[in-house]
């Protein structure tokens, strides 16, 4: 017999990314909980492909989908708002739209934001890639920079405009560098004939000894070699210290003059007023037990990037802040809440590492699968990357659009998405 609506517990999920969406999908049409998703955006988006929106190879709708369409007739409520404060004593949430929500179970799945390591100057002067807004802003600004370079007469200033520095040699940094290098090779001279023989530079700066540091030695070497073949200048064991007056200052004393610094050097968890500092650990992540329950609370949980667990013996320092741990934690917590509702014991979370991958340019990708036991590179790596990213998109509509755009980009070495779209009422702007 179905549980009466009035006796169902109220579950509120903060964030609809990988963790939140996979949590909710396993509670569709459940008979024990009323579920509400709270997110500042009214859509879910596929974070690993943001850089392709930023570099004009995909349109935003290819990697995003409205929450209300995802949850239609699924028994899930949606609220577009940001969480301002939580009152854990009263089980109440205060939202940016002026409203309040009561909860019986609170699930934080709000992910992470770009880590500028306390440097506010970098926050305001660099490009970051944590959302669709970031990607569109970066796309617009990079295209505007090229338009400025076309008419610039000063060779020193022109060089600054045509130099891009990427801070961070992880998947985002490497994939952005590869995509920009492909644009330089196949598109720049055709779209901007005035710049055809003008020198351009793409730099990747990373403080680690290798690109894609968590991956295998074979991947380290292949990634470096492929970026080198694409003409990307890589500097390792070096950090970006500051960026001011169009000058990037590196830890080894080098100065690179550029108008464009892309910051891909790490993330830090989002935090919320009302959660005790005693519950916050490394990287501002909420410390959780083996069931993703936040330390110090009985009915507050955290999953994905915002959570750090020390109970998984294979990951004593916590799980990596990647899509797969978030997806698996979302599914595991949903199943545990259903077990709890049925009076059965919950199961501790164990992460199964399916592997890491990155694409470098249009023809080469690397994949380390099953804890580096299997390495794929070249065509096999590319096919596996394409397949995994395609099937991971949230909806068949996204998959069709993305596959079409990829096919066009691959066969023509081009894409007709390099338009500058400005927002706001511009009637009297000029």
Secondary structure, 3 states (H helix, E strand, C coil): CCCCHHHCEEEEEECCCHHHHHHHHCCCCCCCEEEEEEECCCEEECHHHHHHHHCCCCCHHHCEEEHHHHCCCCCEEEEECCEEEEECCCCEEEECCCCEEECCEEEECCCEEECCCCCHHHHHHCECCCCHHHHHHHHHHHHHHHHHHHHCCCHHHHHHHCEEEEECCCHHHHHHHHHHHHHHHHCHHHHCHHHCCCCCEEEEECCCCCCCCCCCHHHHHHHHHHHHHCCCEEECCCCEEEEECCEEEECCCCEEECCEEEECCCEEECCCECCCHHHECHHHCEEECCCCEECCCCCEEECHHHEEECCCHHHCCCCCCCHHHHHHHHHHHHHHHHHHHCCCCCCCCCCCCCEEEEEECCCEEEEEECCCCEEECHHHHHHHHHHHHHHHCCCHHHHHHHHHHHHHHHHHCCCCCCCCCCCCCCCCCC
